[in-house]
Amino acid sequence: MVSWRLASGGAERISRRTKHISPEVGWRSPPKDLSLGKHEVHVWQAALEQGPSQLDSYLATLSADERSRADRFHFDRDRQHFIAARGILRSILGLYLNRAPRSLSFTYSSHGKPALQLPSDVQSIRFNLSHSQGMALYAVARDREVGVDLEVMRDGPQTEEIAERFFSSREISTLRALPPSLQTSAFFLCWTRKEAYIKARGEGLSLPLDQFDVSLTPGEPAELLGTRPDPLEADRWSLKDLTPETPGYGSALAVEGRGWSLALWKCPNS
């Protein structure tokens, strides 16, 4: 059990695949004593627009390489959002590990996915983050990989071009068959689900987006429908749509395995 005092210092069509996911109860403030069970997935929502004092607090927790990355941003707002995103990540992970945020270190895969650099007995924590236009989502689990994607939803002709370039033939056919009034929302359902999955896999765009199929018809459950060349890979993963409190965003979560429940938390200072 972990006290919130760490953070203040800086620190549907129900299928067999979807029965394991608990009903959404909305974004809530976390309890004072927070724990993460082996069969739980927690997703945090946070605002990246922070005041100067809070930004200074987050900056103090960052490593030298993170500060160097922050300094490379041309625009102040982008730099501030990066500092907030990384500082909030450290605060969240510090809660679960009962460690000061500034004491955490990260490693990165060949495709850039971050992981905690910790002794083997506490390396069970897996996480992923996504941010867009001043909002961030963080997914955290134990002993299972997670991926999350967050996008601002915009209508425009470029969505059709992106679909033609990146979606599978099955997904393109499904998208074209929908009424025009549903195609924008279907596009973002598809895009966020695909991004969440490749982020959970940690392979980046080395995993071609047209080598797997996701559901995208509005109103139907989020599912990984098929994977190539290994068709059994689809059964290893679960997908779930998320609805941020701020309108105009689309988001999806990918989780390794089944039999997990979902909790949605709002970060303090957000």
C-alpha positions as CSV (number, residue, x, y, z in Angstrom):
1,M,0.0,0.0,0.0
2,V,1.4,3.4,-1.0
3,S,0.7,6.8,0.5
4,W,-0.2,9.8,-1.8
5,R,2.5,11.8,0.1
6,L,5.0,10.5,-2.4
7,A,3.3,12.4,-5.3
8,S,3.2,15.7,-3.4
9,G,6.9,15.8,-3.3
10,G,7.2,15.6,-7.0
11,A,7.0,12.4,-6.4
12,E,-22.1,-4.1,-25.9
13,R,-21.9,-7.3,-27.7
14,I,-20.2,-9.3,-25.1
15,S,-17.9,-11.9,-26.5
16,R,-15.7,-14.4,-24.9
17,R,-12.8,-12.0,-25.4
18,T,-14.3,-9.1,-23.5
19,K,-16.0,-10.7,-20.5
20,H,-13.0,-10.2,-18.3
21,I,-13.1,-6.4,-18.4
22,S,-14.9,-4.7,-15.6
23,P,-17.7,-2.2,-16.4
24,E,-16.5,1.4,-16.7
25,V,-17.4,3.5,-13.7
26,G,-15.7,6.7,-14.9
27,W,-12.6,8.5,-14.0
28,R,-12.2,8.8,-10.2
29,S,-9.7,10.2,-7.7
30,P,-7.5,7.4,-6.5
31,P,-7.6,6.1,-2.9
32,K,-5.1,7.4,-0.4
33,D,-3.7,3.8,-0.1
34,L,-3.2,2.6,-3.7
35,S,-2.3,-0.9,-4.7
36,L,-2.0,-2.7,-8.1
37,G,-3.0,-6.3,-8.2
38,K,-1.6,-8.8,-10.6
39,H,-5.0,-9.0,-12.5
40,E,-5.6,-5.3,-12.6
41,V,-4.8,-2.6,-15.2
42,H,-4.8,1.0,-14.1
43,V,-5.1,4.0,-16.5
44,W,-4.4,7.5,-15.4
45,Q,-5.6,10.7,-17.0
46,A,-3.6,13.9,-16.5
47,A,-3.6,17.5,-17.8
48,L,-0.2,18.7,-19.1
49,E,-1.0,22.4,-18.7
50,Q,0.7,23.0,-15.3
51,G,1.6,26.1,-13.4
52,P,5.2,27.3,-13.0
53,S,5.7,25.9,-9.5
54,Q,4.4,22.5,-10.4
55,L,6.5,22.4,-13.5
56,D,9.6,23.2,-11.4
57,S,8.7,20.4,-9.1
58,Y,8.4,17.9,-12.0
59,L,11.6,19.2,-13.5
60,A,13.5,18.5,-10.3
61,T,12.6,14.8,-10.6
62,L,13.9,14.3,-14.2
63,S,17.1,12.7,-15.1
64,A,19.9,14.5,-17.0
65,D,19.0,12.9,-20.3
66,E,15.3,13.9,-19.8
67,R,16.3,17.5,-19.2
68,S,18.4,17.4,-22.3
69,R,15.5,16.1,-24.3
70,A,13.3,18.9,-22.9
71,D,15.8,21.6,-23.8
72,R,15.7,20.4,-27.5
73,F,12.1,21.5,-27.9
74,H,11.8,24.7,-30.0
75,F,8.5,25.8,-28.5
76,D,8.1,26.5,-24.8
77,R,4.7,24.8,-24.7
78,D,6.1,21.6,-26.1
79,R,8.9,21.7,-23.6
80,Q,6.6,22.3,-20.7
81,H,4.3,19.4,-21.8
82,F,7.3,17.1,-22.0
83,I,8.4,18.0,-18.5
84,A,4.9,17.5,-17.2
85,A,4.4,14.2,-19.0
86,R,7.6,12.8,-17.7
87,G,7.2,14.2,-14.2
88,I,3.7,12.8,-13.9
89,L,4.9,9.4,-15.1
90,R,7.6,9.4,-12.4
91,S,5.1,10.4,-9.8
92,I,2.7,7.6,-10.8
93,L,5.3,4.9,-10.9
94,G,6.7,6.1,-7.6
95,L,3.4,5.5,-6.0
96,Y,3.3,1.8,-7.0
97,L,7.0,1.2,-6.1
98,N,7.0,3.3,-2.9
99,R,10.0,5.2,-4.2
100,A,10.8,8.8,-4.8
101,P,10.1,9.8,-8.4
102,R,13.6,11.2,-8.9
103,S,15.2,7.9,-7.9
104,L,13.7,6.0,-10.9
105,S,15.7,5.1,-14.0
106,F,14.5,4.0,-17.4
107,T,15.8,1.8,-20.2
108,Y,14.6,1.9,-23.7
109,S,14.0,-0.9,-26.3
110,S,15.5,-0.7,-29.7
111,H,12.2,0.8,-30.9
112,G,12.1,3.3,-28.0
113,K,9.6,1.7,-25.6
114,P,10.6,2.8,-22.0
115,A,10.9,0.3,-19.1
116,L,11.9,0.7,-15.5
117,Q,15.5,-0.1,-14.7
118,L,15.0,-1.9,-11.3
119,P,16.2,-5.0,-9.5
120,S,14.7,-8.2,-10.8
121,D,12.3,-8.6,-7.8
122,V,10.4,-5.4,-8.6
123,Q,10.5,-5.5,-12.4
124,S,7.0,-6.7,-12.7
125,I,5.6,-3.2,-13.3
126,R,4.8,-2.5,-17.0
127,F,3.6,0.9,-18.3
128,N,2.9,2.9,-21.4
129,L,1.9,6.5,-22.0
130,S,0.4,8.7,-24.7
131,H,-0.2,12.4,-24.9
132,S,-1.9,14.8,-27.3
133,Q,-2.8,18.4,-27.2
134,G,-2.3,18.9,-23.5
135,M,-3.7,15.7,-22.2
136,A,-1.9,12.4,-21.3
137,L,-2.9,8.9,-20.5
138,Y,-0.8,6.4,-18.6
139,A,-1.4,2.6,-18.4
140,V,0.2,0.5,-15.7
141,A,0.0,-3.2,-15.0
142,R,2.0,-6.1,-13.4
143,D,3.6,-8.9,-15.4
144,R,1.8,-8.0,-18.6
145,E,2.5,-5.6,-21.4
146,V,0.2,-2.6,-22.0
147,G,-0.1,0.0,-24.7
148,V,-2.2,3.1,-24.8
149,D,-2.9,5.6,-27.5
150,L,-4.6,9.0,-27.3
151,E,-5.6,11.2,-30.3
152,V,-7.4,14.4,-30.9
153,M,-10.2,13.5,-33.3
154,R,-10.3,15.7,-36.4
155,D,-12.3,15.3,-39.6
156,G,-10.5,15.8,-42.9
157,P,-9.6,14.2,-46.2
158,Q,-6.2,13.0,-44.8
159,T,-8.0,10.3,-42.8
160,E,-8.9,8.5,-46.0
161,E,-5.4,8.8,-47.3
162,I,-4.0,7.4,-44.0
163,A,-6.4,4.5,-44.0
164,E,-5.5,3.6,-47.6
165,R,-1.8,3.7,-46.7
166,F,-1.8,1.9,-43.3
167,F,-4.9,-0.1,-42.7
168,S,-5.4,-3.7,-43.7
169,S,-7.6,-4.6,-46.7
170,R,-10.2,-6.0,-44.3
171,E,-10.3,-2.7,-42.3
172,I,-10.4,-0.6,-45.5
173,S,-13.4,-2.6,-46.7
174,T,-15.2,-2.2,-43.4
175,L,-14.5,1.5,-43.3
176,R,-15.8,2.1,-46.9
177,A,-19.0,0.1,-46.2
178,L,-20.0,2.4,-43.3
179,P,-22.2,5.5,-43.8
180,P,-20.2,8.6,-44.3
181,S,-21.5,10.0,-41.0
182,L,-19.7,7.1,-39.1
183,Q,-16.5,7.0,-41.1
184,T,-14.5,9.6,-39.0
185,S,-15.3,7.9,-35.7
186,A,-14.6,4.5,-37.2
187,F,-11.2,5.7,-38.5
188,F,-10.1,6.9,-35.0
189,L,-11.4,3.7,-33.4
190,C,-9.2,1.8,-35.8
191,W,-6.2,4.0,-35.5
192,T,-6.1,4.2,-31.7
193,R,-6.6,0.4,-31.4
194,K,-3.8,-0.3,-33.8
195,E,-1.5,2.2,-32.2
196,A,-2.2,0.8,-28.7
197,Y,-1.5,-2.7,-29.9
198,I,1.9,-1.9,-31.6
199,K,2.9,0.1,-28.5
200,A,2.1,-2.8,-26.2
201,R,4.2,-5.1,-28.5
202,G,7.0,-2.6,-28.3
203,E,8.0,-3.0,-31.9
204,G,7.0,0.4,-33.3
205,L,6.3,0.6,-37.0
206,S,8.6,-2.4,-37.6
207,L,5.3,-4.2,-37.1
208,P,3.4,-3.2,-40.2
209,L,0.0,-1.8,-39.5
210,D,-1.6,-3.8,-42.3
211,Q,-0.4,-7.1,-40.8
212,F,-3.2,-7.3,-38.2
213,D,-6.9,-6.4,-38.2
214,V,-8.9,-4.7,-35.5
215,S,-12.6,-4.1,-35.2
216,L,-13.7,-0.5,-36.1
217,T,-17.5,-0.4,-36.5
218,P,-18.9,2.1,-34.0
219,G,-20.9,0.4,-31.3
220,E,-19.1,-3.0,-31.6
221,P,-16.6,-4.2,-29.0
222,A,-12.9,-3.4,-29.5
223,E,-11.2,-6.6,-30.7
224,L,-8.0,-7.8,-32.3
225,L,-9.6,-9.8,-35.1
226,G,-6.6,-11.3,-36.8
227,T,-2.8,-11.3,-36.8
228,R,-0.3,-12.4,-39.5
229,P,1.8,-14.4,-40.0
230,D,0.8,-16.0,-36.6
231,P,-3.0,-16.3,-36.3
232,L,-2.7,-17.4,-32.7
233,E,-1.1,-14.0,-31.7
234,A,-4.6,-12.4,-31.6
235,D,-5.7,-14.5,-28.7
236,R,-2.8,-13.2,-26.5
237,W,-4.2,-9.7,-26.4
238,S,-7.2,-7.7,-25.3
239,L,-8.4,-4.3,-26.6
240,K,-10.5,-1.7,-24.8
241,D,-11.7,1.7,-25.8
242,L,-11.3,4.6,-23.4
243,T,-13.3,7.8,-23.1
244,P,-11.3,10.7,-21.7
245,E,-13.3,13.3,-19.8
246,T,-12.4,16.0,-22.2
247,P,-14.5,15.8,-25.4
248,G,-12.9,15.5,-28.8
249,Y,-10.3,12.8,-27.9
250,G,-10.2,9.1,-28.9
251,S,-8.3,6.5,-27.0
252,A,-7.7,2.8,-26.8
253,L,-5.9,0.4,-24.5
254,A,-4.1,-2.9,-25.4
255,V,-3.4,-5.4,-22.7
256,E,-1.5,-8.7,-22.9
257,G,-3.6,-11.6,-21.8
258,R,-7.1,-11.9,-20.3
259,G,-8.7,-12.1,-16.9
260,W,-7.9,-8.5,-15.9
261,S,-10.0,-5.7,-14.5
262,L,-9.8,-1.9,-15.3
263,A,-9.5,1.1,-13.0
264,L,-9.6,4.7,-14.3
265,W,-7.9,7.3,-12.1
266,K,-7.5,11.1,-12.3
267,C,-4.1,12.5,-11.4
268,P,-3.8,15.1,-8.7
269,N,-3.0,18.6,-10.0
270,S,-4.9,17.8,-13.2
